[in-house]
Amino acid sequence: MKKYILSAAAVLSAGLFTSCNDMLDTDPRVTEMTQATFPGKPADVEALNAATYSILNVLGGSDNGGLQNNPNYWWEVMSDNCYGSGGLQDKEVKALHYLVESGVDQYQNLFVTLYGGIARANNQIETIDNVPWTDAEKKQRDQLLGEGYFMRGLYTFWLTQLYGDVPLITSTTITAEMEEQVSAEDVIYPQILSDFVSGKNLMGTDKGFGDGHANKYVAEAYIARAYMFWAGFYKGVGELASGSAPAVTLVEQEGCSGSISQADVVAGLKDIVGSGAYKLCEDFRSLWQYSNSLLWDEAHDGEKHAYDFIKDMKRENCFDQPGMGNGNTEELFQIQFMNASSWNIPNGYYSNNRQYSNYLSCFWALRCNGDNGDVNHTYPFNEGWGQGTPSCNIWDDWTAAENAGGYKDIRKLGSMIDCVNELEDYTFVKDDCEESGYSVKKYAPVTLDACVDDKGNHKKNDTWWTKAPGFTTGSLGNSQQGDHFEDFYLMRYADVLLMLTELTGDAQYMNQVQKRAGVPETAYSLKAVQNERRWEFAFEGLRFNDMRRWSGKDCKNSDYAPKALEAQSGKMVVCLGDKANKRALKHMTCSWTERYKATNGFLSKPQAQITLMNGKLEQNPGWDAADPKTQYVTLY
């Protein structure tokens, strides 16, 4: 389970919006090293590259105002797969789920942090040729430049999916033109696709499994993801296999020229498949830390507890075995973590004391029992904040699909904890709300009977990582919050296969995913692809933007996204620990249909940034703070 170690010395400070005349702060190191003298050698560019990637750790391991900052978590909570839930005080996550805000700057963190990532990538792109590269170093130079373009495209892609039309920043020198908000559809997406194309053409195909870097294949996969969102959401081509999405004219820059069509996108995905560089893991459970070999051993030792769900697995398919888990054979791109979090790391837009821990595990962990992690109640899962719990909708829809097809899909219990029926003694607690009775299993923190102190007493909320080979002491000193090192998947080979079927109508690719799950292999239909994507990628952050592209901008009430979101209304949930008297879920201020249609699924831009930009940045439709339908209301 190789880790890409980020050097703290390499983490440069990136800027944020400060005023209309000085839109981004400059690197504070310019007094010592200016763009004219730094970078001066290949190792300096490697350091810049590490700094660009480190924004992923900030997103994956940080929180602000009670809301975890992984954008994929935000999108999952915004979808019909999850509720806001959490404790009574957790208003931010509930506001996110209802598409309202608990304050006019609630969504500022990602806005600023993503621009910081873009600033770092721009610096990397602009200064790379300060280095006197030799002919022998050209491959290294092109790889690093390609990664800079790719990461700029990625951060810009996430930014515009969250906030829509925004300023497009493509230089460390911010011109007046760049300060202006521009059309995502007409200006930003061509740049995103151009950055991914540059990455594709400059980067190589080398991939050390688990090394944390992008390569040509990662860029090809992201070209497809970005193009499909643009074609579906902005151009209204919801069914790409039979529709006709237009080509995109690309921006002239190194590694990129011309245009890109749907046929080019398909060719890129087929290049990944044809390379043989990736393959599906044999067992879906191998992807997730609950299948680690230490837990598997406890399931077979006949002693204290046994987690039956993984008992039938081959031991060589366990999460921590070669080719499985972190760095597995189907992992194209991911956020990686390491044992380096520290309370001494300052909290801010570009750093966080838990940033090297997959802190999302703690947010999605069980909130129950009130005994802070008694292993006898919830083995093998630990307790945490209990936010973003799975909705009744995904469980009910999945079960209906199983019943209609006459099969059992291992991915359902491979993705979700059925708390009451699967755990020994799950108790709803009085400060919780919007509990469906399910919890996310994919990223749930896992413990072991072996997690004991010197006296043989179980150490509550210690994770299984503390018993993994090579682990000594958790750097944060708090296992519940710090010892989470499961990769967060950003792109899996299963997505390459399902995108290919959706783009071409050729079911052979989707059938590979279905076969691995043990479900019937079906012919192509958009409905089949929609279901497969929902089941395969549950809680990985793809659902909300899939819903949006299948609906199109300015959609009707009956279109996919508003219809699916509104189906949450009336579902029965447990609040305040009162299991005997469930409540019917209802929207906080109006309806999910109304809020989705008013906003098109975009979040509010932070008012602080709008004020600083003196009118150049405009608030998104549907987010007038004077309208009570946009503002958080206490429900419980």
Residue pairs with C-beta under 8 A, 6 or more apart in sequence:
1 210
1 320
1 325
1 326
1 327
1 485
2 208
2 209
2 210
2 211
2 326
2 327
3 210
3 212
3 326
3 336
3 337
3 338
3 485
4 53
4 210
4 211
4 212
4 213
4 336
5 338
5 340
6 50
6 53
6 54
6 57
6 338
6 340
6 356
7 47
7 50
9 47
10 46
10 47
10 48
10 50
10 51
10 54
11 50
11 51
11 54
11 350
11 351
12 27
12 29
12 48
12 51
12 120
12 123
13 25
13 27
13 28
13 29
13 350
14 24
14 25
14 27
14 51
14 55
14 115
14 116
14 117
14 119
14 120
14 350
15 23
15 24
15 25
15 26
15 115
15 116
15 119
16 24
16 25
16 112
16 115
16 116
16 349
17 23
17 24
17 112
17 115
17 609
17 612
17 613
17 617
18 24
18 25
18 612
19 612
19 614
20 179
20 612
20 613
20 614
20 616
22 174
23 167
23 169
23 174
23 178
23 179
23 613
24 115
24 119
24 169
24 172
24 174
26 172
27 123
29 38
35 123
35 126
35 127
35 130
35 172
36 130
37 130
38 44
38 127
38 130
39 45
39 47
39 48
39 127
39 128
39 130
39 131
40 130
40 131
41 131
42 131
42 133
42 137
42 140
42 141
44 131
45 124
45 127
45 128
45 131
45 141
45 144
46 144
48 120
48 123
48 124
48 127
48 148
49 124
49 144
49 147
49 148
51 120
52 117
52 120
52 121
52 124
52 147
52 148
52 151
53 151
53 212
53 213
54 355
55 113
55 114
55 116
55 117
55 120
55 155
55 350
56 335
56 336
57 335
57 336
57 337
57 355
57 356
58 69
58 113
58 349
58 350
58 351
58 352
58 355
59 69
59 70
59 71
59 110
59 113
59 335
60 69
60 70
60 335
60 337
60 355
60 358
60 359
60 360
60 488
61 337
61 341
61 352
61 354
61 355
61 356
61 357
61 358
61 359
62 68
62 69
62 109
62 347
62 352
62 354
62 355
62 359
63 69
63 352
63 354
63 359
63 363
64 109
64 347
65 92
65 106
65 109
66 86
66 89
66 90
66 91
66 92
66 93
67 74
67 92
67 93
67 96
67 106
67 109
68 359
68 360
68 363
68 387
69 109
69 110
69 113
70 335
70 360
70 488
70 541
71 110
71 158
71 161
71 162
71 541
72 488
72 490
72 540
72 541
72 542
73 360
73 363
73 388
73 541
74 96
74 110
74 162
74 541
75 161
75 541
75 542
75 543
75 544
75 545
76 82
76 388
76 539
76 540
76 541
76 543
76 544
77 83
77 84
77 93
77 96
77 97
77 387
77 388
78 96
78 97
78 99
78 544
78 601
79 543
79 544
79 547
79 564
79 565
80 391
80 393
80 394
80 543
80 547
80 564
80 565
80 567
80 568
81 390
81 391
81 393
81 394
81 534
81 538
81 539
81 543
82 97
82 388
82 389
82 390
82 391
82 440
82 539
83 97
83 388
83 389
83 390
83 391
83 434
83 436
83 568
83 573
83 585
84 90
84 93
84 94
84 95
84 96
84 97
84 98
84 387
84 388
84 434
85 93
85 94
85 367
85 386
85 387
85 388
85 389
85 432
85 433
85 434
85 435
86 93
86 94
86 367
86 385
86 386
86 387
86 388
86 432
86 433
86 434
87 367
87 385
87 386
87 431
87 432
87 433
88 431
88 432
88 433
88 636
90 385
90 387
91 102
91 632
91 634
92 102
92 106
93 387
93 388
94 434
94 588
94 632
94 635
95 101
95 102
95 106
95 588
95 632
98 587
98 588
98 589
98 592
98 595
98 632
99 592
99 595
99 596
99 599
99 601
100 588
100 589
100 595
100 629
100 630
100 631
100 632
100 633
101 107
101 604
101 623
101 625
101 630
101 631
101 632
102 631
102 632
104 604
104 606
104 607
104 608
104 625
105 606
105 607
105 608
106 604
106 606
107 162
107 163
107 603
107 604
107 605
107 606
108 606
108 608
108 609
109 349
110 158
110 159
110 162
111 159
111 162
111 163
111 605
111 606
111 609
112 349
112 606
112 609
113 349
113 350
114 155
114 156
114 158
114 159
114 162
115 155
115 159
115 169
116 349
116 350
117 151
117 152
117 155
118 152
118 155
118 156
118 159
118 169
119 169
119 172
120 151
121 148
121 149
121 151
121 152
121 155
122 152
122 169
122 170
122 171
122 172
123 172
124 144
124 145
124 147
124 148
124 151
125 145
125 148
125 149
125 152
126 171
126 172
128 141
128 144
128 145
128 148
129 141
131 141
133 140
133 141
139 204
142 202
142 203
142 204
143 202
143 203
143 204
145 198
145 202
145 254
145 255
146 198
146 199
146 200
146 201
146 202
146 203
146 214
146 216
146 219
146 255
147 199
147 203
147 213
147 214
149 195
149 196
149 198
149 199
149 202
149 253
149 254
149 255
150 195
150 196
150 198
150 199
150 203
150 214
150 218
150 219
150 222
151 214
152 170
152 195
153 191
153 192
153 193
153 194
153 195
153 196
153 199
153 222
153 226
154 222
156 168
156 188
156 191
156 192
156 195
157 192
157 222
157 226
159 166
160 166
160 184
160 188
160 189
160 192
161 229
161 545
162 602
162 603
163 602
163 603
163 605
163 620
164 184
164 600
164 602
164 620
165 181
165 182
165 183
165 184
165 188
165 618
165 620
166 181
166 182
166 184
166 188
166 605
166 617
167 178
167 179
167 180
167 181
167 182
167 616
167 617
168 178
168 182
168 187
168 188
168 191
169 178
170 178
170 191
171 178
179 613
179 616
180 616
181 616
181 617
181 618
182 188
184 234
185 230
185 234
189 226
189 230
189 234
189 248
190 248
190 249
190 250
190 251
191 251
192 226
193 223
193 226
193 227
193 230
193 248
193 250
193 260
194 250
194 251
194 253
194 256
195 256
196 219
196 222
196 223
196 226
197 219
197 223
197 250
197 255
197 256
197 260
198 253
198 254
198 255
198 256
199 214
199 216
199 218
199 219
199 255
200 216
200 219
200 220
200 223
200 255
200 268
201 255
201 256
202 254
202 255
203 214
203 215
203 216
203 218
203 219
204 215
204 216
205 215
205 216
205 217
205 275
205 277
206 215
207 213
207 215
207 217
207 277
209 323
209 327
209 328
209 329
209 331
210 326
210 327
210 331
210 336
210 487
211 327
212 334
212 336
214 333
217 271
217 272
217 275
217 277
217 278
217 332
218 332
218 333
218 491
220 268
220 269
220 271
220 272
221 268
221 269
221 272
221 332
221 333
221 491
221 495
221 496
221 499
222 333
222 491
223 260
223 265
223 268
224 265
224 268
224 269
224 496
224 499
224 503
225 491
225 495
225 499
227 245
227 248
227 260
227 262
227 265
228 240
228 265
228 499
228 502
228 503
228 549
229 545
229 548
229 549
230 248
231 237
231 240
231 243
231 245
231 246
231 262
231 549
232 238
232 240
232 548
232 549
232 550
232 552
233 545
233 548
233 549
233 551
233 552
233 553
234 552
234 553
235 245
235 246
236 552
236 553
237 243
237 244
237 245
238 526
238 549
238 550
238 551
238 552
238 560
239 526
240 262
240 502
240 503
241 501
241 502
241 503
241 504
241 505
241 524
241 526
242 505
244 262
245 262
247 259
247 260
247 261
247 262
248 259
248 260
248 261
249 258
249 259
250 256
250 257
250 258
250 259
250 260
262 503
265 503
266 500
266 503
266 504
269 496
269 499
269 500
269 503
270 500
272 278
272 332
272 493
272 496
273 496
273 497
273 500
273 509
278 329
278 330
278 331
278 332
278 493
278 496
279 329
279 330
279 493
280 329
280 330
280 493
280 494
280 497
280 512
280 513
280 516
281 287
281 317
281 323
281 324
281 328
281 329
281 330
281 516
282 314
282 317
282 516
283 291
283 313
283 314
283 317
283 516
284 410
284 411
284 414
284 516
284 517
285 291
285 309
285 310
285 313
285 317
285 410
285 414
286 313
286 317
286 318
286 319
286 321
286 324
286 325
286 328
287 319
287 324
287 325
287 328
287 330
287 442
287 489
287 492
288 319
288 325
288 414
288 441
288 442
288 443
288 486
289 319
289 325
289 443
289 446
289 464
289 486
290 307
290 309
290 310
290 319
290 380
290 381
290 441
290 444
290 446
291 310
291 313
291 317
291 318
291 319
291 324
291 325
292 318
292 319
292 320
292 325
292 446
292 464
292 468
293 315
293 318
293 319
293 320
293 321
294 320
294 448
294 450
294 464
294 467
294 468
295 307
295 310
295 380
295 446
295 448
295 464
296 310
296 311
296 313
296 315
296 318
298 304
298 305
298 306
298 307
298 380
298 448
298 449
298 450
299 306
299 307
299 308
299 310
299 311
300 306
300 311
303 449
304 449
305 375
305 379
305 380
305 449
307 379
307 380
309 413
309 414
309 422
310 318
315 321
316 322
317 324
318 324
318 325
319 325
319 326
320 468
323 329
325 486
325 487
326 334
326 336
326 485
326 486
326 487
327 487
329 493
330 492
330 493
330 494
331 487
331 489
331 492
331 493
332 490
332 491
332 492
332 493
332 496
333 489
333 490
333 491
334 487
334 488
334 489
334 490
334 491
335 358
335 487
335 488
335 490
336 487
337 356
337 357
337 358
337 484
337 485
337 486
337 487
338 356
338 485
339 356
339 471
339 474
339 475
339 483
339 485
340 356
340 475
341 353
341 354
341 355
341 356
341 357
341 475
341 476
341 482
342 353
342 475
342 476
343 353
343 476
343 477
344 353
345 351
345 352
345 353
345 355
346 353
347 353
353 476
354 476
354 481
354 482
356 475
357 476
357 481
357 482
357 483
357 484
357 485
358 443
358 484
358 485
358 486
358 487
358 488
359 481
359 484
360 443
360 484
360 488
361 384
361 443
361 444
361 445
361 484
361 486
362 384
362 385
362 445
362 480
362 481
362 484
363 384
363 385
363 387
363 388
364 384
364 385
364 387
364 388
364 439
364 440
364 443
364 444
364 539
365 381
365 382
365 383
365 384
365 385
365 386
365 439
365 444
365 445
366 378
366 381
366 382
366 383
366 384
366 386
366 417
366 419
366 426
366 439
366 444
367 383
367 384
367 385
367 386
367 387
367 429
367 432
368 377
368 378
368 383
368 386
368 419
368 426
368 427
368 428
368 429
368 432
369 377
369 378
369 383
369 425
369 426
369 427
369 429
370 427
370 429
370 430
371 377
372 383
372 460
372 461
373 382
373 383
373 447
373 460
373 461
373 480
374 458
374 460
375 447
375 449
375 451
375 458
375 460
376 424
376 425
377 423
377 424
377 425
377 426
377 427
378 423
378 424
378 425
378 426
379 423
379 424
379 447
379 449
380 446
380 447
380 448
380 464
381 417
381 423
381 439
381 441
381 444
381 445
381 446
381 447
382 444
382 445
382 446
382 447
382 461
382 462
382 463
382 480
383 461
383 480
384 445
384 461
384 480
386 432
386 435
386 439
388 440
389 434
389 435
389 436
389 438
389 439
389 440
390 416
390 436
390 438
390 439
390 440
390 538
390 539
391 436
391 568
391 571
392 436
392 438
392 568
392 571
392 572
392 573
393 564
393 567
393 568
393 571
394 416
394 534
394 538
395 412
395 416
395 418
395 436
395 438
396 571
397 534
398 409
398 412
398 535
399 412
401 409
401 531
401 535
402 408
402 409
402 412
405 519
405 520
407 518
407 519
407 520
408 518
409 517
409 518
409 519
409 535
410 517
410 518
411 517
411 535
411 536
411 538
412 535
413 422
413 441
414 441
414 442
415 440
415 441
415 442
415 535
415 538
415 539
416 438
416 439
416 440
416 441
416 538
417 423
417 438
417 439
417 440
417 441
417 444
418 437
418 438
419 426
419 437
419 438
419 439
420 426
420 437
427 577
428 435
428 574
428 577
428 578
428 579
429 577
430 576
430 577
431 576
431 577
432 574
432 575
432 576
432 577
433 573
433 575
433 576
433 635
433 636
434 573
434 575
434 585
434 636
435 573
435 574
435 575
436 571
436 573
436 574
437 574
440 539
442 538
442 539
442 540
443 486
443 488
443 539
445 461
445 463
445 480
445 484
446 463
446 464
447 458
447 461
447 462
447 463
447 464
448 464
448 467
449 458
450 467
451 458
451 459
451 462
451 463
451 464
451 466
451 467
452 458
452 459
453 459
459 466
459 479
461 479
461 480
462 479
462 480
462 483
463 479
463 480
463 483
463 484
465 471
465 483
465 484
465 485
466 474
466 479
466 483
474 482
474 483
475 482
476 482
476 483
489 540
492 537
492 540
494 513
494 516
494 536
494 537
495 536
495 537
495 542
496 509
497 509
497 510
497 512
497 513
498 509
498 510
498 513
498 529
498 532
498 533
498 536
500 506
500 509
501 507
501 508
501 509
501 510
501 524
501 529
502 526
502 529
502 533
505 524
506 524
507 521
507 522
507 523
507 524
507 528
510 522
510 524
510 528
510 529
510 532
511 521
511 522
513 532
513 536
514 520
514 521
514 522
514 532
515 521
517 535
517 536
522 528
526 550
530 546
530 550
530 560
533 542
533 543
533 546
534 543
534 546
537 543
544 601
545 601
547 560
547 561
547 564
547 565
547 601
548 561
548 600
548 601
550 559
550 560
550 561
551 559
551 560
551 561
551 562
552 559
553 600
554 597
554 600
555 561
555 562
555 597
556 562
557 563
557 566
557 593
557 597
561 596
561 601
562 592
562 593
562 596
562 597
563 593
565 592
565 593
565 596
566 591
566 592
566 593
568 585
568 592
569 584
569 585
569 586
569 587
569 591
569 592
570 584
570 585
570 586
571 584
571 585
572 582
572 583
572 584
572 585
573 582
573 583
573 585
574 582
574 583
575 582
575 583
575 636
576 636
587 594
587 595
588 632
588 633
588 635
589 595
589 628
589 629
589 630
589 631
589 633
590 629
594 629
595 622
595 629
598 621
598 622
598 629
599 620
599 621
599 622
599 623
600 621
600 622
602 620
602 621
602 622
603 620
603 623
604 619
604 620
604 623
604 625
604 630
605 617
605 618
605 619
605 620
605 623
607 619
607 625
609 617
610 617
610 618
610 619
622 630
623 630
624 630
625 631
